[in-house]
Amino acid sequence: MTLSSIILLWKEEVPIKLVLLGDVGAGKSSLVLRFVKGQFVEFQESTIGAAFFSQTLAVNDATVKFEIWDTAGQERYHSLAPMYYRGAAAAIIVYDITNQEAQAYAQEHGLFFMETSAKTAANVNDVFYEIAKRLPRVQPVQNSAGMVLMDRPAERVASTSCCS
Ligand SMILES: Nc1nc2c(ncn2[C@@H]2O[C@H](COP(=O)(O)OP(=O)(O)OP(=O)(O)O)[C@@H](O)[C@H]2O)c(=O)[nH]1
C-alpha cells in the first residue's frame, strides 16, 4: 500500500440548526421531505409536536449539515415553538403561496424571500443552498494580504522636571 492511498482528506461539516415555522397545512413537512428524501405525498399527515431531520449540502468549500426542526403548525403546539427556534441559525417561514401579502412583508422587513414547490421540487434545494451561503460560517475565506497593523501615535516620553 502506498502512502498516498492511505491519506484521507477530512473535511469538517458545518452544523446549521434550522427551524421551519408556519401555519398548519402551509407545507413545512412537505418542503423538508422533498429536500431530505426527494419525496412528495398529496396527503401529508399533520406533524405532532415536532420532527427532526438532517441533510448535508456542499456550499462553497464547506459541507453544511442542516439540522432541521419541522415544527407543528397546530395551535395547541405553538407554545413549543421557542424550544425549537432557540439557537437556530436560520428559520424558514413557510406559507401557502395563495397568500399574496407574504412577499411584500418579506421586502418590508428585509427578509430573504423565495417561492418553492414541494410538489414539483422547484427551488427546494435552492432555498436551503441560499440560506447556507448567507451564513457567516460558510462564507469563503477572504484572500487577505495579512493583518494591517495601525501605527500608534508615539507615546510622549514623560519629561522629568526639577529644580525650578
Ligand atoms: N400543490 C402543492 N401542495 C403542497 C405543497 N406543499 C404541501 N402541499 C400539500 O399541503 C398539505 C399540507 O402539507 P404539510 O407539509 O403537511 O403542511 P405542514 O405545514 O407541515 O402542516 P402541519 O404539520 O399540520 O403544521 C399536504 O397535503 C401537501 O400535499 C406544494 O408545494 N404544492
PDBQT file of the ligand as one rigid body, heavy atoms in Angstrom, charges set to zero:
ROOT
HETATM    1  N1  LIG A 201     -49.664  21.698  -4.584  1.00  0.00    +0.000 N 
HETATM    2  C1  LIG A 201     -48.871  21.693  -3.516  1.00  0.00    +0.000 A 
HETATM    3  N2  LIG A 201     -49.323  21.142  -2.367  1.00  0.00    +0.000 NA
HETATM    4  C2  LIG A 201     -48.486  21.143  -1.300  1.00  0.00    +0.000 A 
HETATM    5  C3  LIG A 201     -47.193  21.701  -1.355  1.00  0.00    +0.000 A 
HETATM    6  N3  LIG A 201     -46.611  21.550  -0.148  1.00  0.00    +0.000 NA
HETATM    7  C4  LIG A 201     -47.510  20.924   0.620  1.00  0.00    +0.000 A 
HETATM    8  N4  LIG A 201     -48.653  20.673  -0.059  1.00  0.00    +0.000 N 
HETATM    9  C5  LIG A 201     -49.839  19.989   0.449  1.00  0.00    +0.000 C 
HETATM   10  O1  LIG A 201     -50.314  20.691   1.586  1.00  0.00    +0.000 OA
HETATM   11  C6  LIG A 201     -50.738  19.780   2.589  1.00  0.00    +0.000 C 
HETATM   12  C7  LIG A 201     -50.117  20.149   3.929  1.00  0.00    +0.000 C 
HETATM   13  O2  LIG A 201     -48.730  20.000   3.840  1.00  0.00    +0.000 OA
HETATM   14  P1  LIG A 201     -47.800  19.688   5.113  1.00  0.00    +0.000 P 
HETATM   15  O3  LIG A 201     -46.435  19.570   4.592  1.00  0.00    +0.000 OA
HETATM   16  O4  LIG A 201     -48.344  18.571   5.928  1.00  0.00    +0.000 OA
HETATM   17  O5  LIG A 201     -48.007  21.033   5.928  1.00  0.00    +0.000 OA
HETATM   18  P2  LIG A 201     -47.389  21.394   7.368  1.00  0.00    +0.000 P 
HETATM   19  O6  LIG A 201     -47.108  22.855   7.333  1.00  0.00    +0.000 OA
HETATM   20  O7  LIG A 201     -46.241  20.503   7.685  1.00  0.00    +0.000 OA
HETATM   21  O8  LIG A 201     -48.602  21.093   8.332  1.00  0.00    +0.000 OA
HETATM   22  P3  LIG A 201     -48.597  20.828   9.937  1.00  0.00    +0.000 P 
HETATM   23  O9  LIG A 201     -47.653  19.689  10.200  1.00  0.00    +0.000 OA
HETATM   24  O10 LIG A 201     -50.011  20.454  10.240  1.00  0.00    +0.000 OA
HETATM   25  O11 LIG A 201     -48.191  22.095  10.599  1.00  0.00    +0.000 OA
HETATM   26  C8  LIG A 201     -50.305  18.360   2.169  1.00  0.00    +0.000 C 
HETATM   27  O12 LIG A 201     -51.432  17.586   1.900  1.00  0.00    +0.000 OA
HETATM   28  C9  LIG A 201     -49.466  18.582   0.938  1.00  0.00    +0.000 C 
HETATM   29  O13 LIG A 201     -49.736  17.623  -0.061  1.00  0.00    +0.000 OA
HETATM   30  C10 LIG A 201     -46.751  22.281  -2.599  1.00  0.00    +0.000 A 
HETATM   31  O14 LIG A 201     -45.626  22.797  -2.731  1.00  0.00    +0.000 OA
HETATM   32  N5  LIG A 201     -47.641  22.243  -3.635  1.00  0.00    +0.000 N 
ENDROOT
TORSDOF 0
